[in-house]
Amino acid sequence: MNTTRVVIDTNIFVSALLSPMGTPAKIYRMFLTGALSLVFSTDIFEEYQDVLFRQRLHIPVNDAEMVLTVVRQYGERIEPVPSTSAMIDEDDRIFYDTAKSADAYLITENIKHYPQEPFILTPARFLEL
């Protein structure tokens, strides 16, 4: 059985760590249990590193380190094909291009930042599928 391939926006990990009972946390647990196959790029990993250790978020260092460890160990690193799609926030292009290149779902809480595409889903919508 193939696992569903996903690209997880940084905001999902942040929400999962800050609200362990929320919908993003369910997605994080699905990745941890192997129900989801995480795809990421070098740029995405660097963003995870940058954001998860921001002091103003108050994420425990051990939690942030654990996310990075499991992403590095169990995620699939790819080199995405750059797109020319119009983006509201260019910083989000790394997630879009990686998901498109990997034929994966992009799970984000900032769905309005992206073009309307069937592979871009909120956590709640993803869980409905």
C-alpha positions as CSV (number, residue, x, y, z in Angstrom):
1,M,0.0,0.0,0.0
2,N,1.4,3.4,-1.0
3,T,1.2,6.2,1.5
4,T,-0.1,9.6,0.6
5,R,2.6,12.0,-0.3
6,V,2.3,15.5,1.3
7,V,4.2,18.7,1.6
8,I,3.6,20.3,5.0
9,D,3.7,24.1,5.3
10,T,5.6,25.3,8.3
11,N,2.5,26.7,9.9
12,I,1.1,23.2,10.2
13,F,4.1,22.1,12.3
14,V,3.9,25.3,14.4
15,S,0.2,24.7,15.1
16,A,0.7,21.0,15.8
17,L,3.4,21.8,18.4
18,L,1.4,24.6,20.0
19,S,-2.0,22.8,20.0
20,P,-1.4,19.1,20.4
21,M,-5.1,18.3,20.1
22,G,-5.8,20.3,16.9
23,T,-6.3,19.2,13.3
24,P,-2.6,20.1,12.3
25,A,-1.4,17.9,15.2
26,K,-3.5,15.0,13.7
27,I,-1.6,15.5,10.4
28,Y,1.7,15.6,12.2
29,R,0.9,12.3,14.0
30,M,-0.1,10.7,10.7
31,F,3.4,11.6,9.4
32,L,5.0,10.2,12.6
33,T,3.1,6.9,12.3
34,G,4.0,6.5,8.6
35,A,0.4,7.1,7.3
36,L,1.8,10.1,5.3
37,S,4.9,10.3,3.3
38,L,6.5,13.8,3.8
39,V,8.3,15.4,0.8
40,F,10.5,18.5,1.3
41,S,13.2,20.5,-0.3
42,T,16.4,21.9,1.1
43,D,14.7,25.4,1.2
44,I,11.7,24.0,3.0
45,F,13.9,22.3,5.6
46,E,15.8,25.6,6.1
47,E,12.5,27.4,6.7
48,Y,11.4,24.7,9.2
49,Q,14.7,25.3,11.0
50,D,14.3,29.1,11.0
51,V,10.7,29.3,12.1
52,L,10.5,26.4,14.7
53,F,13.3,28.0,16.8
54,R,11.8,31.5,16.8
55,Q,11.7,32.5,20.5
56,R,8.4,34.4,20.1
57,L,6.6,31.2,19.2
58,H,7.6,29.6,22.5
59,I,8.0,26.1,21.0
60,P,10.2,24.0,23.3
61,V,13.6,23.4,21.7
62,N,13.3,19.6,22.2
63,D,10.0,19.7,20.2
64,A,11.5,21.7,17.4
65,E,14.5,19.4,17.2
66,M,12.3,16.4,17.1
67,V,10.4,17.7,14.1
68,L,13.6,18.4,12.3
69,T,15.0,15.0,13.1
70,V,12.0,13.0,11.9
71,V,11.7,15.2,8.8
72,R,15.4,14.5,8.0
73,Q,15.2,10.8,8.8
74,Y,11.8,9.9,7.4
75,G,11.0,12.6,4.8
76,E,11.9,12.5,1.2
77,R,14.1,15.3,0.1
78,I,13.6,16.4,-3.6
79,E,14.8,19.2,-5.8
80,P,11.6,20.9,-7.1
81,V,11.1,22.2,-10.6
82,P,10.7,26.0,-10.4
83,S,7.3,27.2,-11.5
84,T,6.1,30.5,-13.0
85,S,2.7,30.5,-11.3
86,A,1.6,33.8,-9.8
87,M,2.0,33.8,-6.0
88,I,0.7,36.2,-3.5
89,D,3.7,35.6,-1.2
90,E,6.9,34.5,-3.0
91,D,8.1,32.8,0.2
92,D,5.4,30.2,-0.3
93,R,6.6,29.2,-3.7
94,I,9.0,26.6,-2.2
95,F,6.0,24.7,-0.8
96,Y,4.0,25.0,-4.0
97,D,6.8,24.0,-6.3
98,T,7.8,21.0,-4.1
99,A,4.2,19.7,-4.0
100,K,3.7,20.1,-7.7
101,S,7.1,18.5,-8.5
102,A,6.4,15.5,-6.2
103,D,2.8,15.1,-7.2
104,A,1.9,15.5,-3.6
105,Y,-0.8,17.4,-1.6
106,L,0.2,20.7,0.0
107,I,-1.3,21.1,3.4
108,T,-1.4,24.7,4.6
109,E,-3.4,27.0,6.8
110,N,-2.6,29.8,4.4
111,I,-4.6,28.5,1.4
112,K,-5.3,32.0,0.1
113,H,-1.6,32.5,-0.5
114,Y,-1.6,29.9,-3.2
115,P,-3.2,29.5,-6.7
116,Q,-6.5,27.6,-6.5
117,E,-5.4,24.0,-7.2
118,P,-7.0,20.7,-6.2
119,F,-3.7,19.5,-4.5
120,I,-3.6,22.5,-2.1
121,L,-5.7,21.8,1.0
122,T,-6.4,23.0,4.5
123,P,-5.7,20.5,7.3
124,A,-9.5,20.0,7.8
125,R,-10.1,19.5,4.1
126,F,-7.2,17.0,3.8
127,L,-8.6,14.9,6.7
128,E,-12.0,14.8,5.0
129,L,-10.4,13.1,2.0
